[in-house]
Amino acid sequence: MRSLLKLKKYLLRYKWHVAFGILALIIIDFLQLIIPQVLRRAIDSLAAGQATLSMLSLYFLVILFLALGIAIGRFFWRYLIIGSSRRIERSLRTDFYAHLMTLDFAYFDTHKTGDLMAHAVNDINAVRMALGFGMIILVDIMIMGIAAFGIMLSLSVKLTLFVLIPLPIIAIVSTRFGRLIHRRFEKVQEAFATLTERVRESLSGIKVIKVFVQEKGEIEKFDVLSRDYIKKNVGLIRVWGLFWPLIMFLAALGEVIVLWRGGMAVIFGEVSVGSFVAFIAYLHMLVWPMIAIGWAINLFQRGAASQMRLNKIFSQRSSIQGGDKVLDHVEGAITFSNVTFTFQDKEEPALKNISLTVQPREFIGITGPIGSGKTSIVNLIMRLYEQQKGDIFIDEHNIKNVSTDSLRRAVAFVPQDTFLFADTIKENILFGNGQRSEEDIIRVAKIAGIHDEIMAFPQGFDTRIGERGVMLSGGQKQRIALARALLLQRPILILDDAVSSVDAETEREILGAIAQDIQSRTSIVISHRVFVLRDASRIIVLDRGEIIESGTHDELLRKKGMYRNMYDIQQIEMKLQEK
């Protein structure tokens, strides 16, 4: 339960709402405690033959006003306490989302989206229930239960002692079942996370599933996970279903004992009829807290299990911590000094002792076979990952001493895995650019070679492209992402196979169109098509994380190394395509 203490700051944020809600709940509990006393006096006066019409009318009005007060109070405690739990839920979910935004790429490489979605939905909802209804039940148990028990003692000590018989059993049963519920609820949450991740992955890869005609196989896999989720839920319900009737039986056992012993006490004149009726009423009030113990335990156990899972994520810290230096004016010089980088789940380094200097406004190309470390280099420049050895400098500033925000604002980046939002083409180009004129948007769209294709759509730039740009081809998505980066006009431009989905000639035309942009800023262009890099002032050839060649296009051809081999092979491929 210590995990729920992490919620203290949220409770303090809405302390007055919670405090007044609890006050309203306490007042209602005391109003409910008064009603049996009114009934006791009314019944005793009737039994003694002393009742009058005016007296009974007074009792009726008192009970009516008490009921009205209870109704008004219930509105306020529901609004204040349940409303606060909803506000805390909103704050917790917002903080959870904001915290995820602070984590580095390495964290998301090893954690499934389905798990994180389960945390954001089910776990936070369980915490809300614990803070809302759980708190209400806790106050009811403390106020209603204790007060009702005290009044019952004042009415009849003997009958109250009989009521105590089932209480120790209820306490033992509640404790044992609470632990069991906690364990089974954790399993349910884990199964839900697995199921959610499977759905997300299948929907993301729906095209691949259909192309390979694997719908039946995927449905079968989903059915297995769905059955496992149901099985774990049924296991939880089985325990909860046994727990609730058992608690009610034990509570009802006390009521049966009271009816038996209390009836005898009334017959022998030990207790008045009114006191006995009041005692029964207070017993009903006591039965609710006794039953509610089980519900409260269930809510708090679920909330604690969920908050524990959330706390594990909140305790995660990005391995990349920005410095205090803010890059106000960036010339664009980039220096790698003996940089070595290894992915956290790999043994072999992705980059080995890389030393490289890029001058301001220099255009360099990077090429090499798949897995040679091309993308790793540009990821390190923006500190999307952190190198284990060596240093990287921007304008002689070690990037470890620079704030990550100002560092990334200096770079316009187009990754090889293009991501577009389910919005309009215009909004996707404007992403990260704020308010820009229509002329600017059209200009970059023309440079990226996508303007005419956009205007061919019925709604032009206002066309909605669907989830991840499903309405567009791969080449169209890449060119829209390129237009988005060009609109940023940042001092460093990085293109990581940015237009690899178009044909070779179109890629060369696009790079020719953005030549002016490339010349006006430091530019790093990664491409597996070596001939599109021929205009670069320098070309870096990587293999197995090491720089094996460096020079201009002509110099590398004369060396007759890997670059020349790649060039010759691609020349043959182009001639075959022409035929």
Phi, psi and omega in degrees: 000347180299336180298329181289344178294339178295345182272003184303319183295328178286321178296321178294329180296327180242035187298324183286324175298313181294317182298313180291329176294316178295321178299316178298322179294319179295318179299317179298317180300318180290325176296320178294329180289339181282325186305314179299329178292322177294318178297320180301314181293321180295315182291319178296323179291324177292317181295328181273355181074023182256000184286143174236166181296319180293323179294314180295324177296320179297314178300320179298315181294321179298313180295323179297314180292325176297318179296321178295317178298320178296318180297315179295316180297323179296323176300313184292318181290328176294315181296316185282312184282308179296321177298320178295322179296324177292320179293320177296320176302315179298314180296318181295317180293321178296315179296324178296314179296316180297323179293320177301325180294339181273346184281152184275174182300327183299326179294314182287341175293334186245003180233132184283146178298322180300320178299314182294324177295321178296320177298315185290338183254289188293313185295315181293326176295320178295323177295319179299317180297322179294319182283335180270275182294327178300316179294320179299313180297320180299315178295318179300317179298317184288316184275300183297314183297310183293315182295315180298320179295319179296318179293322178299322177298319181292331180279317180196111180295319184298313180295323180295322178297324176294325178297329184290344185306312183281345189300313179299324179295318179299318181297315180295313181299316181299317180296312181296313182293327180300317179295318181295318178298319180302311182295316183290328178293322177300318179295322178298316180296319178296319179295322178295319179298317179297317180296316180297316180297322180296317179297314181300315182295318181294318180291324178294325182256029185299327180294316180296318180300316182289320181298320180270007178052052182249021181302315182297316180297320180292322178297320179296318178297318179295320180298321178297314180293322180295319178294323178295320178297316179296319181300316180291325176293318178297322177299319177292316181295325179299316179293312181295322179294329176282323184295311186297309178298327180295316178296317180295322178297315180295322178293318179294332179299319177296323180293321178298317180299319181294318178300320180291304183289322181293320177300319178297320181295323178292318180300319182272005176076017179282332181225140178287161179297319180297317179295322179294317178297318178296320180299317178298319180297317179292328177296319176299320177295325180285329180297321180301308177300325179296317177290321184293339177305316180297315180296317180299316179300317179299314181295315182290325177294317178296314180299318180294318179298317181291317180294327177298318178295319178294320180299326179298322179285318179298333180282346179289139178234142178297138177287350180255107179250121182289156178269190183268341183291131177252127179278099181279314182230118185249122175282321176114009177287136181231131181228128171255129180237101178050052184273130175234133182222135178228131175295148190297335180257014181242156175261322181279129179298142175282331176225140183232115173047052180280124174235124188203139176234129177244124182281157177304133179063021175273145178252112177242148176251148177233129179219173182153168180293169178300136179080014182276347177109013183298310182292328180300323180300310183287331175296324180289327179301320181267005181057039170286334170228165182244129178289151179275329181223154176087179183225153176234135184237142169243115183052045178069009175260121176297125186294343176289341179262001184255142177296138183296327180297310182292327177297311183286336175287348178273354187238133168255120191234133173241105182284164179288331176266093186288135176236126174239148181273156180284070183218195178280163177299319180300313181294328177291322177291325181282350185304122181082000184252353181067217181271117177230155184286160177298325180297319179296318180296316180296320181300310182290330177294322177292319179297321181281359176071029183239354187300311183297322180291325177295316183290344177284342176287146182305324183254010175056231182291344179269010178290130176276132190258001177079178183297126181056027178070037186298337181281353185249159173281169179299319179294322179295318178298317181295320182287328174293319176297323177295317178299321178300318181289320180295328181293338180293327180053052180263158187293341179236128180242126179235123178242112182257092185048047192293334180230038182291343182277352175265170180288164187300318182294319179295321178300317180293322178296320180295315179296327176292323180292328181263015182303321180295318177295321180296319182288337184272357180210165176292126186232132175238117181244121177259131178204142174275349174268103191293329186289342178283350180262005188297337180273356180293145178292336178205142179239130179256129178251122181252148172208123180054041175080009181234149175280115182255341178211152178203137180160184176283173180302313182293319180298318181290327176295322180290334180290337180055045177256215182298320181300315180296320178297316178298319181296313181297316180298317181290329176295318178296318180298320180294321179293323178293323179293325180294328180286000000 
